[in-house]
Structures are given as structure tokens and as C-alpha cells.
Amino acid sequence: MKKLWLGLILIPFASFSASIADMQRECEKLFDKFPDMASCVTKKVKADDFIYSSPQARTYVATATNLSAKVRRGEMYDDEAALALQEKYNQLNSEYVNQVQSAQDPVGTYLKKRLDNAGKIVVDVHNK
């Protein structure tokens, strides 16, 4: 039963991660220059209200816009910006998975925190 619930919770995540990745792949096929690709993927992500409602998607769009500006100013090359955007996507994706998993099992998360703190020694200097 727990696996069923986990599957139901992760379905929106799967569509989130696949959708942005698909959007980026489509834009990469259409445009060789990073600023053009970033503009394309930004427009696609913003056009999808479900995806853009996620804080991770908004951060992804802001990162793409920022990197695009750096390429236009000559501070970065296209391939460096593409790599940086992919790394940011992976980080945001990982954060989203962790967020979903911790919301999935609040009792397990609470117990894990308690067990992590169980090995710590607390000394009360006021008590004689």
C-alpha cells in the first residue's frame, strides 16, 4: 500500500521532470546558440501553468535567463552555460524528490531526526 501511495505522489514529479527535460531537448534541437535555446525553454516552461507553479521550475527559468545574459555579455560560452543549466536542473530535481519523499513519510522523517540526535550528548551546566 505504501508503494502505491509513493507511486501516486511521484506521478506529478515524473511529469514535471520529463516535461522540462523534454522542453529543453526540443529547444536544443531547434537552436544552436544558448540564449536562443534558453529563451525557447523559458517560454515553454512559463506557458505550462502546472509546471511553472513549482518553485523549482521558477528557479530553473531564472537560472536559464541569468546564464543567457552571461553568454550575451561574453562572460560564458554556450557550452559552459548549457552545462551549468543542466547541473542546476539536476540539483533542483534532486531537491524536489527529497521534498516529495519527506512529505510522503512524516513519521519516518521524525524518527530519523530523533535517531540522528540520539547520539548527541547534552550537558546542562546549570544543574548541579
DSSP file (Angstrom, degrees, kcal/mol; ACC not computed):
  #  RESIDUE AA STRUCTURE BP1 BP2  ACC     N-H-->O    O-->H-N    N-H-->O    O-->H-N    TCO  KAPPA ALPHA  PHI   PSI    X-CA   Y-CA   Z-CA
    1    1 A M     >        0   0    0      0, 0.0     4,-2.2     0, 0.0     5,-0.2   0.000 360.0 360.0 360.0 -40.6    0.0    0.0    0.0
    2    2 A K  H  >  +     0   0    0      1,-0.2     4,-2.5     2,-0.2     5,-0.2   0.892 360.0  51.7 -62.5 -39.3    2.8    2.4    0.9
    3    3 A K  H  > S+     0   0    0      2,-0.2     4,-2.4     1,-0.2    -1,-0.2   0.864 106.9  54.2 -65.7 -34.7    4.4    1.8   -2.6
    4    4 A L  H  > S+     0   0    0      2,-0.2     4,-2.2     1,-0.2    -2,-0.2   0.938 110.2  45.8 -63.1 -46.6    1.1    2.6   -4.2
    5    5 A W  H  X S+     0   0    0     -4,-2.2     4,-2.4     2,-0.2    -2,-0.2   0.911 111.7  51.8 -62.7 -42.5    0.9    5.9   -2.4
    6    6 A L  H  X S+     0   0    0     -4,-2.5     4,-2.4     1,-0.2    -1,-0.2   0.912 109.9  50.2 -60.9 -41.7    4.5    6.7   -3.2
    7    7 A G  H  X S+     0   0    0     -4,-2.4     4,-1.0     1,-0.2    -1,-0.2   0.902 110.6  48.9 -62.3 -41.5    3.8    6.0   -6.9
    8    8 A L  H  < S+     0   0    0     -4,-2.2    -2,-0.2     1,-0.2    -1,-0.2   0.863 112.8  47.9 -67.5 -35.6    0.7    8.3   -6.8
    9    9 A I  H  X S+     0   0    0     -4,-2.4     4,-0.6     1,-0.2    -2,-0.2   0.894 112.4  48.8 -70.3 -39.9    2.7   11.1   -5.2
   10   10 A L  H  X S+     0   0    0     -4,-2.4     4,-2.9     1,-0.2     5,-0.2   0.606  89.2  83.3 -80.2 -11.1    5.6   10.7   -7.7
   11   11 A I  H  X S+     0   0    0     -4,-1.0     4,-2.1     1,-0.2    -1,-0.2   0.943  93.5  45.6 -59.1 -48.0    3.4   10.7  -10.8
   12   12 A P  H  > S+     0   0    0      0, 0.0     4,-2.3     0, 0.0    -1,-0.2   0.897 113.1  52.3 -61.9 -35.4    3.3   14.5  -10.9
   13   13 A F  H  X S+     0   0    0     -4,-0.6     4,-3.2     2,-0.2     5,-0.3   0.926 106.7  52.2 -63.8 -43.3    7.0   14.6  -10.3
   14   14 A A  H  X S+     0   0    0     -4,-2.9     4,-2.4     1,-0.2     5,-0.3   0.906 111.7  45.9 -60.7 -40.5    7.6   12.3  -13.1
   15   15 A S  H  X S+     0   0    0     -4,-2.1     4,-2.1    -5,-0.2    -1,-0.2   0.872 112.9  52.1 -70.4 -34.2    5.6   14.5  -15.4
   16   16 A F  H  X S+     0   0    0     -4,-2.3     4,-2.0    -5,-0.2     5,-0.3   0.962 114.6  40.2 -62.6 -52.5    7.4   17.6  -14.0
   17   17 A S  H  X S+     0   0    0     -4,-3.2     4,-1.8     1,-0.2    -2,-0.2   0.901 118.2  46.6 -68.9 -40.4   10.9   16.2  -14.6
   18   18 A A  H  X S+     0   0    0     -4,-2.4     4,-2.8    -5,-0.3    -1,-0.2   0.888 110.9  53.9 -67.8 -38.0   10.1   14.7  -18.0
   19   19 A S  H  X S+     0   0    0     -4,-2.1     4,-2.6    -5,-0.3    -2,-0.2   0.937 111.2  41.9 -65.8 -47.9    8.3   17.8  -19.2
   20   20 A I  H  X S+     0   0    0     -4,-2.0     4,-2.6     2,-0.2    -1,-0.2   0.920 116.4  49.7 -66.3 -41.6   11.1   20.2  -18.6
   21   21 A A  H  X S+     0   0    0     -4,-1.8     4,-2.4    -5,-0.3    -2,-0.2   0.917 112.8  47.8 -61.7 -42.6   13.7   17.8  -19.9
   22   22 A D  H  X S+     0   0    0     -4,-2.8     4,-2.5     2,-0.2    -2,-0.2   0.909 110.9  51.1 -64.3 -41.8   11.6   17.3  -23.0
   23   23 A M  H  X S+     0   0    0     -4,-2.6     4,-2.3     1,-0.2    -2,-0.2   0.923 111.2  47.8 -61.0 -44.2   11.1   21.0  -23.5
   24   24 A Q  H  X S+     0   0    0     -4,-2.6     4,-2.5     2,-0.2    -2,-0.2   0.915 111.0  50.8 -65.2 -42.3   14.9   21.6  -23.2
   25   25 A R  H  X S+     0   0    0     -4,-2.4     4,-1.8     2,-0.2    -2,-0.2   0.916 110.3  50.0 -61.1 -43.0   15.7   18.8  -25.7
   26   26 A E  H  X S+     0   0    0     -4,-2.5     4,-1.3     1,-0.2    -1,-0.2   0.930 112.9  46.2 -60.1 -45.5   13.2   20.2  -28.2
   27   27 A C  H  X S+     0   0    0     -4,-2.3     4,-2.2     1,-0.2    -1,-0.2   0.860 108.5  55.7 -68.2 -35.3   14.7   23.7  -27.9
   28   28 A E  H  < S+     0   0    0     -4,-2.5    -1,-0.2     1,-0.2    -2,-0.2   0.849 106.7  51.5 -65.0 -33.0   18.2   22.3  -28.1
   29   29 A K  H  < S+     0   0    0     -4,-1.8    -1,-0.2    -5,-0.2    -2,-0.2   0.835 114.5  43.3 -70.2 -31.9   17.3   20.7  -31.4
   30   30 A L  H  < S+     0   0    0     -4,-1.3     2,-0.4     1,-0.2    -2,-0.2   0.808 116.8  42.1 -83.5 -31.6   15.9   24.0  -32.8
   31   31 A F     <  -     0   0    0     -4,-2.2    -1,-0.2     1,-0.1     6,-0.0  -0.959  49.0-170.2-128.7 134.3   18.6   26.4  -31.6
   32   32 A D  S    S+     0   0    0     -2,-0.4     2,-0.3    -3,-0.1    -1,-0.1   0.809  73.4  75.0 -85.7 -33.4   22.4   26.2  -31.6
   33   33 A K  S  > S-     0   0    0      1,-0.1     4,-2.2    45,-0.0     3,-0.2  -0.633  79.2-134.2 -86.6 137.3   23.0   29.3  -29.5
   34   34 A F  H  > S+     0   0    0     -2,-0.3     4,-3.4     1,-0.2     5,-0.3   0.906 102.1  54.5 -58.7 -46.6   22.4   29.1  -25.8
   35   35 A P  H  > S+     0   0    0      0, 0.0     4,-2.1     0, 0.0    -1,-0.2   0.895 111.3  46.3 -57.8 -37.8   20.5   32.4  -25.5
   36   36 A D  H  > S+     0   0    0     -3,-0.2     4,-2.1     2,-0.2    -2,-0.2   0.919 114.8  46.7 -68.4 -42.7   18.0   31.3  -28.2
   37   37 A M  H  X S+     0   0    0     -4,-2.2     4,-2.6     2,-0.2     5,-0.2   0.917 112.4  50.2 -64.0 -43.4   17.6   27.9  -26.6
   38   38 A A  H  X S+     0   0    0     -4,-3.4     4,-2.4     1,-0.2    -2,-0.2   0.892 110.2  50.2 -63.5 -40.2   17.2   29.4  -23.1
   39   39 A S  H  X S+     0   0    0     -4,-2.1     4,-2.1    -5,-0.3    -1,-0.2   0.911 111.5  49.4 -63.3 -42.0   14.5   31.8  -24.5
   40   40 A C  H  X S+     0   0    0     -4,-2.1     4,-2.0     2,-0.2    -2,-0.2   0.943 114.1  43.1 -61.9 -50.1   12.7   28.9  -26.1
   41   41 A V  H  X S+     0   0    0     -4,-2.6     4,-2.6     1,-0.2     5,-0.2   0.859 112.0  54.9 -69.2 -34.3   12.7   26.7  -23.0
   42   42 A T  H  X S+     0   0    0     -4,-2.4     4,-2.5    -5,-0.2    -1,-0.2   0.927 109.1  47.3 -62.4 -45.4   11.8   29.6  -20.8
   43   43 A K  H  X S+     0   0    0     -4,-2.1     4,-1.5     1,-0.2    -2,-0.2   0.900 113.0  49.2 -63.3 -40.6    8.7   30.4  -22.9
   44   44 A K  H  X S+     0   0    0     -4,-2.0     4,-0.7     2,-0.2    -2,-0.2   0.919 113.0  45.9 -66.2 -43.7    7.7   26.7  -22.9
   45   45 A V  H >< S+     0   0    0     -4,-2.6     3,-1.0     1,-0.2     7,-0.5   0.927 113.2  49.2 -66.2 -44.4    8.0   26.4  -19.1
   46   46 A K  H 3< S+     0   0    0     -4,-2.5    -1,-0.2     1,-0.2    -2,-0.2   0.802 105.1  59.8 -65.2 -28.0    6.2   29.6  -18.4
   47   47 A A  H 3< S+     0   0    0     -4,-1.5     2,-0.9    -5,-0.2    -1,-0.2   0.708  92.3  73.8 -73.7 -19.6    3.4   28.6  -20.8
   48   48 A D    <X  -     0   0    0     -3,-1.0     4,-3.0    -4,-0.7     5,-0.2  -0.826  65.2-169.0 -99.1 102.3    2.6   25.4  -18.7
   49   49 A D  H  > S+     0   0    0     -2,-0.9     4,-1.1     1,-0.2    -1,-0.2   0.851  84.2  54.7 -60.6 -37.2    0.9   26.7  -15.5
   50   50 A F  H  4 S+     0   0    0      2,-0.2     3,-0.3     1,-0.2     4,-0.3   0.940 115.1  38.1 -63.4 -47.1    1.2   23.3  -13.8
   51   51 A I  H >4 S+     0   0    0      1,-0.2     3,-1.8     2,-0.2     6,-0.3   0.937 114.8  53.0 -69.4 -46.2    4.9   23.1  -14.2
   52   52 A Y  H 3< S+     0   0    0     -4,-3.0    -1,-0.2    -7,-0.5    -2,-0.2   0.643  93.9  72.4 -69.3 -12.9    5.6   26.8  -13.6
   53   53 A S  T 3< S+     0   0    0     -4,-1.1    -1,-0.3    -3,-0.3    -2,-0.2   0.667  80.8  91.5 -73.2 -14.6    3.7   26.7  -10.3
   54   54 A S  S <> S-     0   0    0     -3,-1.8     4,-1.8    -4,-0.3     3,-0.2  -0.614  77.3-138.3 -81.3 137.3    6.6   24.8   -8.9
   55   55 A P  H  > S+     0   0    0      0, 0.0     4,-2.1     0, 0.0     5,-0.2   0.837 105.1  58.3 -63.0 -30.5    9.4   26.8   -7.2
   56   56 A Q  H  > S+     0   0    0      2,-0.2     4,-2.3     1,-0.2     5,-0.1   0.901 105.1  49.1 -65.2 -40.0   11.9   24.6   -8.8
   57   57 A A  H  > S+     0   0    0     -6,-0.3     4,-2.4     2,-0.2    -1,-0.2   0.899 110.5  50.2 -66.5 -40.3   10.6   25.4  -12.3
   58   58 A R  H  X S+     0   0    0     -4,-1.8     4,-2.3     2,-0.2    -1,-0.2   0.892 111.5  48.5 -65.8 -38.0   10.7   29.2  -11.5
   59   59 A T  H  X S+     0   0    0     -4,-2.1     4,-2.4     2,-0.2    -2,-0.2   0.896 109.7  52.9 -66.6 -39.8   14.3   28.8  -10.3
   60   60 A Y  H  X S+     0   0    0     -4,-2.3     4,-2.5     2,-0.2    -2,-0.2   0.926 110.3  47.5 -59.3 -46.3   15.2   26.9  -13.4
   61   61 A V  H  X S+     0   0    0     -4,-2.4     4,-2.4     1,-0.2    -2,-0.2   0.912 111.8  49.8 -63.4 -43.8   13.8   29.7  -15.6
   62   62 A A  H  X S+     0   0    0     -4,-2.3     4,-2.4     1,-0.2    -1,-0.2   0.893 111.4  49.5 -63.1 -39.0   15.6   32.3  -13.6
   63   63 A T  H  X S+     0   0    0     -4,-2.4     4,-2.9     2,-0.2     5,-0.3   0.922 110.2  50.1 -65.5 -44.1   18.9   30.4  -14.0
   64   64 A A  H  X S+     0   0    0     -4,-2.5     4,-2.1     1,-0.2    -2,-0.2   0.909 112.5  47.6 -60.6 -42.2   18.3   30.0  -17.7
   65   65 A T  H  X S+     0   0    0     -4,-2.4     4,-2.0     2,-0.2    -2,-0.2   0.916 113.1  48.0 -65.3 -43.8   17.7   33.7  -18.1
   66   66 A N  H  X S+     0   0    0     -4,-2.4     4,-1.9     2,-0.2    -2,-0.2   0.931 113.2  46.8 -62.7 -47.8   20.8   34.6  -16.0
   67   67 A L  H  X S+     0   0    0     -4,-2.9     4,-2.1     1,-0.2    -1,-0.2   0.878 109.3  55.4 -64.2 -37.2   23.1   32.2  -17.9
   68   68 A S  H  X S+     0   0    0     -4,-2.1     4,-2.3    -5,-0.3    -1,-0.2   0.910 106.9  50.0 -61.3 -42.7   21.7   33.5  -21.2
   69   69 A A  H  X S+     0   0    0     -4,-2.0     4,-2.0     1,-0.2    -1,-0.2   0.884 108.5  53.1 -63.8 -38.7   22.6   37.1  -20.2
   70   70 A K  H  <>S+     0   0    0     -4,-1.9     5,-2.4     2,-0.2     6,-1.0   0.887 109.3  49.0 -64.2 -38.3   26.2   36.0  -19.2
   71   71 A V  H ><5S+     0   0    0     -4,-2.1     3,-1.1     4,-0.2    -2,-0.2   0.924 110.1  50.9 -66.5 -43.6   26.6   34.4  -22.7
   72   72 A R  H 3<5S+     0   0    0     -4,-2.3    -2,-0.2     1,-0.3    -1,-0.2   0.860 110.3  49.5 -62.5 -35.0   25.4   37.5  -24.4
   73   73 A R  T 3<5S-     0   0    0     -4,-2.0    -1,-0.3    -5,-0.2    -2,-0.2   0.536 116.9-114.8 -80.8  -6.0   27.8   39.6  -22.4
   74   74 A G  T < 5S+     0   0    0     -3,-1.1    -3,-0.2    -4,-0.5    -2,-0.1   0.623  84.3 119.9  83.2  13.3   30.7   37.3  -23.3
   75   75 A E  S   <S+     0   0    0     -5,-2.4     2,-0.3    -6,-0.2    -4,-0.2   0.658  79.0  23.0 -82.1 -16.9   31.2   36.1  -19.7
   76   76 A M  S    S-     0   0    0     -6,-1.0     2,-0.2    -9,-0.1    -2,-0.2  -0.970  76.8-120.7-144.9 155.6   30.4   32.5  -20.6
   77   77 A Y     >  -     0   0    0     -2,-0.3     4,-2.3     1,-0.1     5,-0.2  -0.616  34.2-108.6 -92.5 160.8   30.5   30.2  -23.7
   78   78 A D  H  > S+     0   0    0      1,-0.2     4,-2.5    -2,-0.2     5,-0.2   0.910 118.5  48.7 -54.0 -47.3   27.4   28.5  -24.9
   79   79 A D  H  > S+     0   0    0      1,-0.2     4,-2.1     2,-0.2    -1,-0.2   0.849 109.8  51.7 -68.0 -33.1   28.6   25.0  -23.8
   80   80 A E  H  > S+     0   0    0      2,-0.2     4,-2.5     1,-0.2    -1,-0.2   0.913 111.6  47.3 -66.2 -42.3   29.5   26.3  -20.3
   81   81 A A  H  X S+     0   0    0     -4,-2.3     4,-2.5     2,-0.2    -2,-0.2   0.901 110.6  51.8 -66.3 -40.9   26.1   27.8  -19.9
   82   82 A A  H  X S+     0   0    0     -4,-2.5     4,-2.1    -5,-0.2    -1,-0.2   0.914 111.9  46.8 -62.1 -42.3   24.4   24.6  -21.2
   83   83 A L  H  X S+     0   0    0     -4,-2.1     4,-2.5     2,-0.2    -2,-0.2   0.922 111.8  50.5 -65.0 -44.2   26.3   22.5  -18.7
   84   84 A A  H  X S+     0   0    0     -4,-2.5     4,-2.2     1,-0.2    -2,-0.2   0.889 111.1  49.1 -61.8 -39.3   25.6   25.0  -15.8
   85   85 A L  H  X S+     0   0    0     -4,-2.5     4,-2.4     2,-0.2    -1,-0.2   0.900 111.0  49.6 -67.8 -39.8   21.8   24.8  -16.7
   86   86 A Q  H  X S+     0   0    0     -4,-2.1     4,-2.3     2,-0.2    -2,-0.2   0.904 111.0  49.7 -65.3 -40.3   21.9   21.0  -16.7
   87   87 A E  H  X S+     0   0    0     -4,-2.5     4,-2.2     2,-0.2    -2,-0.2   0.904 111.3  49.2 -64.1 -41.1   23.7   20.9  -13.4
   88   88 A K  H  X S+     0   0    0     -4,-2.2     4,-2.7     2,-0.2     5,-0.2   0.901 109.6  52.3 -64.4 -40.7   21.1   23.3  -11.9
   89   89 A Y  H  X S+     0   0    0     -4,-2.4     4,-2.6     1,-0.2    -2,-0.2   0.929 109.5  49.1 -60.1 -45.5   18.3   21.2  -13.3
   90   90 A N  H  X S+     0   0    0     -4,-2.3     4,-2.2     2,-0.2    -2,-0.2   0.903 112.1  48.8 -61.7 -41.5   19.8   18.1  -11.7
   91   91 A Q  H  X S+     0   0    0     -4,-2.2     4,-2.3     2,-0.2    -2,-0.2   0.934 113.5  45.8 -63.1 -47.2   20.1   19.9   -8.3
   92   92 A L  H  X S+     0   0    0     -4,-2.7     4,-2.2     1,-0.2    -2,-0.2   0.875 111.6  52.5 -65.0 -37.7   16.5   21.2   -8.5
   93   93 A N  H  X S+     0   0    0     -4,-2.6     4,-2.2    -5,-0.2    -1,-0.2   0.912 109.7  48.9 -63.6 -43.1   15.2   17.8   -9.5
   94   94 A S  H  X S+     0   0    0     -4,-2.2     4,-2.4     2,-0.2    -2,-0.2   0.904 110.1  51.3 -63.5 -42.9   17.0   16.2   -6.5
   95   95 A E  H  X S+     0   0    0     -4,-2.3     4,-2.4     1,-0.2    -1,-0.2   0.901 109.4  51.2 -60.5 -41.2   15.6   18.8   -4.1
   96   96 A Y  H  X S+     0   0    0     -4,-2.2     4,-2.5     2,-0.2    -2,-0.2   0.912 109.3  49.6 -64.2 -43.0   12.1   18.1   -5.5
   97   97 A V  H  X S+     0   0    0     -4,-2.2     4,-2.6     1,-0.2    -2,-0.2   0.933 112.2  47.9 -61.8 -45.8   12.5   14.3   -5.0
   98   98 A N  H  X S+     0   0    0     -4,-2.4     4,-2.4     1,-0.2     5,-0.2   0.887 111.1  51.5 -62.1 -39.3   13.7   14.9   -1.4
   99   99 A Q  H  X S+     0   0    0     -4,-2.4     4,-1.9     2,-0.2    -1,-0.2   0.918 112.0  45.7 -63.7 -44.5   10.8   17.2   -0.7
  100  100 A V  H  X S+     0   0    0     -4,-2.5     4,-1.5     1,-0.2    -2,-0.2   0.907 113.5  49.5 -66.3 -41.9    8.2   14.7   -2.0
  101  101 A Q  H  X S+     0   0    0     -4,-2.6     4,-1.3     2,-0.2    -2,-0.2   0.890 110.9  48.3 -67.9 -38.6    9.8   11.9   -0.1
  102  102 A S  H  < S+     0   0    0     -4,-2.4     7,-0.2     1,-0.2    -1,-0.2   0.869 113.0  48.1 -70.4 -34.4    9.9   13.8    3.2
  103  103 A A  H  < S+     0   0    0     -4,-1.9    -1,-0.2    -5,-0.2    -2,-0.2   0.795 107.2  59.6 -71.1 -26.7    6.3   14.8    2.8
  104  104 A Q  H  < S+     0   0    0     -4,-1.5    -2,-0.2     1,-0.2    -1,-0.2   0.847 116.7  27.1 -68.4 -36.3    5.5   11.2    2.0
  105  105 A D     X  +     0   0    0     -4,-1.3     4,-2.3     1,-0.1    -1,-0.2  -0.615  62.7 161.8-132.2  72.5    6.7    9.8    5.3
  106  106 A P  H  > S+     0   0    0      0, 0.0     4,-2.3     0, 0.0     5,-0.1   0.850  80.7  51.4 -64.3 -33.6    6.5   12.4    8.1
  107  107 A V  H  > S+     0   0    0      2,-0.2     4,-2.7     1,-0.2     5,-0.2   0.936 111.5  46.9 -67.5 -45.4    6.7    9.7   10.9
  108  108 A G  H  > S+     0   0    0      1,-0.2     4,-2.4     2,-0.2    -1,-0.2   0.886 112.6  50.0 -62.2 -39.5    9.8    8.2    9.3
  109  109 A T  H  X S+     0   0    0     -4,-2.3     4,-2.3    -7,-0.2    -1,-0.2   0.915 111.4  48.6 -65.2 -43.0   11.4   11.6    8.9
  110  110 A Y  H  X S+     0   0    0     -4,-2.3     4,-2.3     2,-0.2    -2,-0.2   0.931 113.2  47.2 -62.1 -46.2   10.6   12.5   12.6
  111  111 A L  H  X S+     0   0    0     -4,-2.7     4,-2.7     1,-0.2     5,-0.2   0.893 110.3  52.5 -64.0 -39.8   12.1    9.2   13.8
  112  112 A K  H  X S+     0   0    0     -4,-2.4     4,-2.5     2,-0.2    -1,-0.2   0.923 110.2  48.0 -62.4 -43.6   15.2    9.6   11.6
  113  113 A K  H  X S+     0   0    0     -4,-2.3     4,-1.9     2,-0.2    -2,-0.2   0.914 112.2  49.6 -62.6 -42.2   15.8   13.1   13.1
  114  114 A R  H  X S+     0   0    0     -4,-2.3     4,-1.0     1,-0.2    -2,-0.2   0.912 112.2  47.5 -63.4 -42.3   15.3   11.7   16.6
  115  115 A L  H  X S+     0   0    0     -4,-2.7     4,-0.6     1,-0.2     3,-0.3   0.875 109.5  53.5 -67.4 -37.2   17.7    8.9   16.0
  116  116 A D  H  < S+     0   0    0     -4,-2.5     3,-0.4     1,-0.2    -1,-0.2   0.883 114.0  42.3 -63.1 -37.7   20.3   11.3   14.5
  117  117 A N  H >< S+     0   0    0     -4,-1.9     3,-1.3     1,-0.2    -1,-0.2   0.601  94.9  82.5 -84.2 -12.0   20.1   13.4   17.6
  118  118 A A  H 3< S+     0   0    0     -4,-1.0    -1,-0.2    -3,-0.3    -2,-0.2   0.809  87.3  54.9 -65.0 -29.7   20.1   10.4   20.0
  119  119 A G  T 3< S+     0   0    0     -4,-0.6     2,-0.3    -3,-0.4    -1,-0.3   0.558  87.6  98.7 -81.4  -6.6   23.9   10.1   19.8
  120  120 A K    <   -     0   0    0     -3,-1.3     2,-0.5    -4,-0.1    -3,-0.0  -0.639  69.0-138.0 -85.1 137.0   24.5   13.7   20.9
  121  121 A I        -     0   0    0     -2,-0.3     2,-0.5     2,-0.0    -2,-0.1  -0.814  13.2-159.9 -96.5 129.6   25.3   14.4   24.5
  122  122 A V        -     0   0    0     -2,-0.5     2,-0.5     2,-0.0    -2,-0.0  -0.945   4.2-161.8-112.1 124.5   23.6   17.4   26.1
  123  123 A V        -     0   0    0     -2,-0.5     2,-0.9     3,-0.0     3,-0.1  -0.917   7.9-152.2-109.4 124.8   25.2   18.8   29.2
  124  124 A D    >   -     0   0    0     -2,-0.5     3,-0.6     1,-0.2    -2,-0.0  -0.844  10.0-173.9 -95.6 107.0   23.1   21.0   31.4
  125  125 A V  T 3  S+     0   0    0     -2,-0.9    -1,-0.2     1,-0.2    -2,-0.0   0.632  80.0  60.0 -76.8 -13.8   25.7   23.3   33.2
  126  126 A H  T 3  S+     0   0    0     -3,-0.1     2,-0.5     2,-0.0    -1,-0.2   0.672  87.8  82.7 -86.9 -18.6   23.0   24.8   35.4
  127  127 A N    <         0   0    0     -3,-0.6    -3,-0.1     1,-0.1     0, 0.0  -0.771 360.0 360.0 -91.9 125.6   22.0   21.6   37.0
  128  128 A K              0   0    0     -2,-0.5    -1,-0.1     0, 0.0    -3,-0.0   0.413 360.0 360.0-101.8 360.0   24.3   20.5   40.0
